[in-house]
Amino acid sequence: MNVDAEEAFEAVVDEVVKTAPRIADGFADGRTYEGDENPSGHEVLGADLHANRLLKECITDLEGVGGFASEEEEGVVDCGDGVGVAVDPLDGSSNLVTNNPAGVILGVYDAPLPSPGEGLVGAGYVLFGPLTTAVVADGDGVVEYVVETERGEEGAEGVRVDERELTLPEPTVYGFGGGRENWTDGFAGFADEVEHELKLRYGGSMVGDVNQVLHKGGIFAYPALRERPQGKLRTLFEGAPMAYIIETAGGGSSDGEGSLLEREPDGVHDRTPVYLGNETVIERLEEEV
């Protein structure tokens, strides 16, 4: 990792944290669908568009950022020279309708986008729950912060407090998406074993469900499905950044065959099966699926 990439990563994290309260301010009025689909094929809430506008504006203005990719953008926005930033502006936005957790996922790549996860210099997420927290992973480890809101003449800004280092504990929880009726026989068999060993924790937003695994140990999966072998989640915005965080915390990741960080995306909106958790559980998963 070169110094410029490190500095750019820290600048991106700072901007995302600062912007978090303004993203949350858009939740109350943004819980209705706009009638359109984004380039990833998902219905769009007003809150999705609000979050994307804010993040696109603040990140593309940063010195050292060369490209910006988002779930809500068709392609990569050229910003000049520098790192590539990929974001899911509001992961789990459908949870706003039922007032459940959602968040922002980001990955910063020292390579042109789309890039494999091996090009990541850092990744993180903001989780909007009972508290707003930010989890940041770089070459030095994984740190969680509480995000407090400061309101001044220029509006609301998030600030990081209460720093805590995180490593993956022994497995205790699991969360699997996609619906059992859509799972392959191999994954269904693996799931049957896990259900007798771990406690179910699944809330319907990747950022919230991976956060459970990061704090409690276990496995999160949105697997390959019978009619959708590539799964649902996007490599660039979701799979690779979350894999970077979990692997940095001492865990493992897989697309069913190998580390998600090694997966080469074939486009900005490329999808992948996602399996994240303790290395021992991921190794079992790969043997059975």
N, C-alpha and C positions, 0 to 999 in steps of 0.2 A: 504494500500500500504506500503510495507516495504522499508527501506532506500535503500537496494541493487537494488530493482526494479526501484525506482525513479532514481538512479544514472545510471542504465543501459539504461533507457528510454532517459535521457538527452544525454548520449553518442551516442545512435543510431541517435537521431535527429541531433546532431552535425555532424556525419559522412555523413548523407544524404544531409545536407545543404552544407557541404564542397564538396561533390561529384557532386552537381547539375550542375556546369559549365562544367564539363567533360562529363556528360550525354548529355547536350545541344550541346557540340562540336561534338557529333556523329550524329546529326540530318541531316546535309546536305548530308552526304554519306550513310545515313541509311534509305532512303525513298523508298527502293525497297524490295519486298517480297522475303524471302529466300526459298520458295517452301515447307516449312514444317508447321505443326500445332504444337502449344504448348499443354501441357496436358489439358488445358481448352478447346481445340478444335478451337482455333483461328489461322488464318494465322499470320506468324511471320515476322515482318520487321527487317532489320539489326539493326535499332535503339533499338528495343526491346531487342535483344540479347546483344547489347552493354551496355544498362542500367543495365540489369540483371547481367552481368559479374562484372561491377563496384560495384554494391550494394552488391552482394554476397561476393565479396572479402573483402570489408571494414567492413561489418557487422559481418561476421563469424569470423573475427579476433579480435573482441572486447571482452574484459574480461567482464563476466556477461551475455553473450548471449549463450543460450543453444540450440536453434533451429532456423532454418531459412527456411521459406516457401515463395514461389514465384509463380506467375502465370506461370512462365517459367520452374519451377522445378516439376518433377513428384511427389515427396514426400518431407518430412521435412528433411533438412540437419542437422545432429547431430553435434553440436558444443561443447558439454560438458554440464556443469551445468549453469543454469541461465534462463533468460526470453526467451520467444518465439517471434520471429519477423516475421511478415507476410507483404509482400510488393507486390503491383502491380508496377513493375519497370517503366512502361511507359503507364499509363492509357490514352486511347484516341490516341494511337500511329498512327492509321489510319488518324488522322487529320494532321499529318505531310505532307501527300501527297498533301493536299490543304492549308498548312501553317496556320492551326488553332490551338487553345490551346491544350496542353497535359500536363501531370504531373505525379508525383510519389505519391502513397498512401501508408501509413505505419500504422501498428498497432503493439503495443508491449504488449504482454500478460504475466501475471505472472502465467502461467499455461502451461502444455504441449500442443503442437499443434496437431490437431485442437482443438480450445477451443471456447466456446461461448463468445460473446462480454462482458459478465459480468466479464471475466478474464482480460480485458484490463486495463493496468495501464496508458496508454496514447495513443494518435493517432495523425496523422498529414498528411499534404500533401504539396508537392511543386508544384506550378503552373507555367508553362512556357507560358507567355503571352507577352504583350508589356513590362511588367516588369516580372522578376522572383520573386515570393513571396513564403513564407513558412507560413503555418498556423499550430499551435501547440496547442493541447488540453491536459490538465492533470487535476488533482483534483482541481487546483486553478482557472481554467477558460480557455478561448481561446484567443490566441495572434497571430496576424499576423505580419510578418517581411518582409521587402524588402531584397532580397538576392543580394548582390553586389559581383562582381568577382574581386579577387585579383590574379594577375599573378606574380609569382616569379620564382626562379631557379628550384623549384620542381614542377612547373606547376600551373594550375589554381585551386583556391579554393574559395568556396562560404563563405561569412560571413554575419551574420544577423545584420541589422540596422533598424531604424525607427519602433520601437515596438509600436503596437496598440492593445488594448484590443477590442474584438468583442463580441457582443451579438446580438441575432436575432431580427431585427426590425419587424414592422407590415408587413403583407404580401402584396407584390406588383407584384411578378413575378411567372411564372410556367414554367416547362420544362418536357415533357413527352416523353419517348422513346418507341420503340417497334412497332410503326405504327398502326394507327387507325384501319386498317382492321384486325389486330391481337388482338385487345383489347377484353376483356370480356364485356358483356352487362353492368354489374355493373360498371366497370371502365369507359366505354364509357359515361354512364350517368353522372357520377361524373365529367368527363372531360368537358362535355358540360356546366355544371354549372360554373366550374372554368374559362373556356374560356371567360365567360361574366363578370368576376370579376377581373381577373389579366392579366398582359401582358406576352406574350410569350417570353421566353428566352431559347433557346435550341441550343447548339452548337455541340453535338455529342461526348463530352468527359465528363464522370461523374465528374471528378475533376473540370472542368471549370463550369459545370452546377450547381453543389452543391455550388461552390464558389459564383455564382450569388445569390443563395438563402440565403447563409450566410450573404451576404452584403445587400441584398434588401428585405429579407423576402419573404415567399411564400412556394412553394412546388416543389420538384424534385421527379419524379417517373420513374422507369423502372418496369412496373407492371407484374403480372402474365399474360401470353398470352394464347390464345385459344389452340394452339398446343404446348406450352411450359409453363405449369402451374408454374414451378419453376422460370420463368423469365430467365434473362441472366447473371446478375451480381453475383459475388462470395461472399459468406458470410464472409469468413475469411479475404480476401484482400481488399474488397470494402465496402460491406454492413455494417459490424460491425464497422470498423474504422470510416467511415463517420457518422454513427449513433452516435458514441461516441462524435464526434466533435459537431454535431448539438444539441444533448441533453445537452452537457456541455454548449453550447451557449444559452440555454433556450428553445430549440425547442423539437420536438418529432420525433420518428422514428417508422416504422411498417413494418412487412412482410405481412400485410393484416389482421393479427389477434392480434398481440402484438408487443412490442418493439423488434427491431432487435437485441438488446443486449441480449435478452433472448433466441434467436434462437440457437439450438444445431446443429452445422454442422455435417453431417454424413461422412465427408471426407475433405481433404485439398481443393478440387476444388468444393465443394458443392455450388449450386446456390440458390438464393432466390429472390423473389420479393422485391423491395426496394422502400420505400416511406419515404421521409425526408422533414421536414419543420416545420412551426409553429404548435404548439400543437392543436390549434383550427381547423386547416385545416386537420391535421392527424386524429383527432377524427371524423370529417365528412367523411373522406375517409374510415375509418374502418366500419362506419355504412352502407356504400353504396356498398362496394366491397365484 
